[in-house]
């Protein structure tokens, strides 16, 4: 009888891990600033398709108007990672943010378009006209 009891205990111990529900690992939260523009489209495809969660990340998108604001948030650790053009990062590095780590990629197209009325055909036609820009950069020297 003792041998039968020990066999039953041993078999039940072997069966316990398989009968417990799997405990999933908590997702790592990553706060990512974004601006509006075509260059962030791959980010939204990954976000909406669930690709980040599939790889253990809970990505929290945070709207930020421009690069300078996003770089400041990165330096202050309000965001975890940053995707943007290089101007803001280079300017921050030049002003002393030497601990920034930059990974870069270059595309062959700008994600901006120039919109004008029909009588503007070439750059010289802009002389004396008003134009608008997306954002001003002020650099202290």
Secondary structure as the mmCIF struct_conf table of DSSP 4:
data_model
#
loop_
_struct_conf.conf_type_id
_struct_conf.id
_struct_conf.beg_label_comp_id
_struct_conf.beg_label_asym_id
_struct_conf.beg_label_seq_id
_struct_conf.end_label_comp_id
_struct_conf.end_label_asym_id
_struct_conf.end_label_seq_id
HELX_RH_AL_P HELX_RH_AL_P1 UNK A 2 UNK A 19
BEND BEND1 UNK A 20 UNK A 20
HELX_LH_PP_P HELX_LH_PP_P1 UNK A 21 UNK A 27
STRN STRN1 UNK A 28 UNK A 34
BEND BEND2 UNK A 36 UNK A 37
HELX_RH_3T_P HELX_RH_3T_P1 UNK A 38 UNK A 40
HELX_RH_AL_P HELX_RH_AL_P2 UNK A 41 UNK A 49
TURN_TY1_P TURN_TY1_P1 UNK A 50 UNK A 50
HELX_RH_AL_P HELX_RH_AL_P3 UNK A 51 UNK A 54
TURN_TY1_P TURN_TY1_P2 UNK A 55 UNK A 56
STRN STRN2 UNK A 57 UNK A 63
BEND BEND3 UNK A 65 UNK A 66
HELX_RH_AL_P HELX_RH_AL_P4 UNK A 67 UNK A 75
TURN_TY1_P TURN_TY1_P3 UNK A 76 UNK A 77
BEND BEND4 UNK A 78 UNK A 80
STRN STRN3 UNK A 81 UNK A 82
HELX_RH_AL_P HELX_RH_AL_P5 UNK A 86 UNK A 94
TURN_TY1_P TURN_TY1_P4 UNK A 95 UNK A 96
TURN_TY1_P TURN_TY1_P5 UNK A 98 UNK A 99
BEND BEND5 UNK A 108 UNK A 109
BEND BEND6 UNK A 111 UNK A 111
TURN_TY1_P TURN_TY1_P6 UNK A 118 UNK A 119
BEND BEND7 UNK A 122 UNK A 122
HELX_RH_3T_P HELX_RH_3T_P2 UNK A 123 UNK A 126
TURN_TY1_P TURN_TY1_P7 UNK A 127 UNK A 128
BEND BEND8 UNK A 134 UNK A 134
#
